[in-house]
Amino acid sequence: MKKVVSRKSRTRVAPYYLFVLILATLSVSCMHRNEKTTENSRTRVIVTSDGEVDDECSIVRFLLYANELDVEGIITSSSQYHSHGHNWAGDDWLDPYLEAYSKVYSNLLLHDKSYPSPEYLKSISFLGNVESEGEMDSITPGSQHIVNVLLDETDNQPIWIQAWGGTNTIARALKTIEQEHPEKMAYVANKLRFFFIWEQDSTYQAYIRPHWGKYNILTIICDQFWALAYQWNKILPDDKQTYFKAGWMNSHILEGHGELCSLYKAHMPGSHGLSGDTAFDVGDFRSEGDSPSFIYAINTGLRSMESPDFGGWGGRYIKIRENTWMDPVPVADYEYPEGRYYTKTAWGRSYMRNGYPEHQNLMNAYFKPLTRWADVLQNDFAARADWCVKSYEEANHPPVVKLNHPLNLTSRPGQAIQLSAKGTYDPDNDDLIYNWWFYREPSDYKGEVEIENNNLRDATLIIPKAIDSEMRLHVVCEVADKGIPQLTRYNRLIIDVVP
C-alpha cells in the first residue's frame, strides 16, 4: 500500500508529493494501457474498501476475477464501521492479499492471459480518506488517483466506482474535480457509474448528491447483498447452503488451493452469527457482503450491465428516483427512504433485525435476485480456486454460449419463435446441459410463457396470445457443463411483442 502522504487528517497533499503522485499515476496509466487486451468486453472498475473482514473475503474472490474486469484502482477508505482508531484493519491490510496473488499469478495465466500482473495491481492500490467516518477534507493518494483516472480523456468508456465501505474518498475526489476542474464535471459524470454497498457514511447525501445529482449519474445502492453477508445461513435456501458450509468450503477453497485462497477468512473456532445466536462450524463461509458490486460487472452473458433491472449474478434493481436504483421490495406501497439508504433504513437489513423469522416468504422474494444464482456462483469460485494450482487440462472452464439469431427480436402474440444455441461450445469439450427459461421478473408480461423442448439446444418459444399491448419478454439460454465443478454461462434473448 502506498503511503505517499502523512496520515494527519485535514491536511492537503504537499506540492512536491502531489507532483510525485501525478507522475506515478501517469506511469500506471501507461502500464495499464499496455496490459489491456479486451477492453471492449471488460468493465472498468475502481474499488474503495474499508478493510472489514468481509472485505478481506471479497478481495480474494475479486482478485480471482481480475481477468474479467478492467481494474483501475483499489483504494482503502473508511466507513461508519471502520476508520483509524475504530476497528481498523491497518493501512496495509491489502498487502498480504496482493503478495499472495503474486504467488499464484503464473498459474492463473495458464487459464487466462488477461489476468493483470501483481506489479500493476500494486501500482494502483492507494490509501484514501481513512482518518474518521465521512472525512473528506484531505486530498489523499487514493482520492487523487480517482481524480486522475476520471480526468483521463484517453479512455471514455464508462467506469464503475464501487463503495465497499463509505463513499468519502469518492466524494473527496469529486470535490477536487469540482474545485479545480469545474469545466470537466459534465465529462466526468458522463462516464461515471456508482455501485454502493449501502451508504456507509453520510457523504453521498451531504456532498455527492447535492453537487453532482444534476448529472443524473447511474447509481445502484444495494441492500440485497445481505444474502451473502453475515446472516446467509438464515437467508439462503436450504438446497444452496451446502455450498457455503465448512465441508464444501474446506475442500473447494480453503485447503490445497494456493496462497491466496488460504488467506480467505472463513469462520474460526467459537464463531457465532451477527447477534450471537447462531454457531458456525470452523471453515463455514463467513461473509462477502461487498462481492455483489463486482460480481455485477462480470460478463456471464446475462447482459445485466445493459440495465440494473435486467438482473444477474450481482442482483437486480429498480429505478427509485432520478437515476438511482435500489432493491425491489416485495411489499405493496412500500416507500423508499428519501435520504440515506443503509443499515437503519434499508428494507432487508431492517427485516432481518426486526421481522425475522416471520413472513419468510417476503424475505425469500426480496433476496431472490441474489440467492437464485448462489450455487452457480460458488461453483464458479471453486473453479477459480482450482486455477491457482492446477494446469489447464486438470481444471474446468465455463462454456461459451452463443445464439444462432439476434439477441433482440420483435414478435406478435401467438407467434412461434425458433430458438437456437448453435455455436455454443465448451473449451474443455465437456458435454453440455441446456435450459431455456422465461425470466419473469424483468419482463413486462407476468403470465406463463411456453417453451417447447426447453432442455435442448434448439427450442421453440410460443408468444402468449393473451398479450394485448406492447410488452417486452426476457428469455435466458442457460448452459451448464458436466465438468467438475459444474460451470454455467448464459445468453439472454429480449423480445419486444407488438400486437
Buried (B, 14 or more C-beta within 10 A) or exposed (E): BBEBBEEEBEBEBEEEBBEBBBEBBEEBBEBBEEBEEEBEEBBBBBBBBBBBBBBBBBBBBBBBBBBBBBBBBBBBBBBBBBBBEEEBBEBBBBEEBBBBBBBBBEBBBBBBEBBBBBEBBBBBBBBBBBBBBBBBEBBBBBBBBBBBBBBBEEBEEEBBBBBBBBBBBBBBBBBBBBEEBEEBBEBBBEBBBBBBBBBBBBBBBBBBBEBBBEBEBBBBBBBBBBBBBBBBBBBBEEEBBEBBBBEBBBEBBBEBBBBBBBBBBBBEEEBEBBEEEEEBBBBBBBBBBBBBBBBBBBBBBBBBBEBBBBBBBBBBBBEBEBBBBBBBBBEEEEEBEEEBBBBEBBBBBEBBEEBEEEEEEBBBBBBBBBBBBBBBBBBBBBBBBBBBBBEBEEBBBBBBBBBEEEEEBEBEBEBEBEBBBEEBEBBBEBEBBBBBBBBEBBBEBEEEBEBEEBEBBBBBBBBBEEBEEEBEBBBBBBBBBEBEBBBBBBBBBBBEBEE
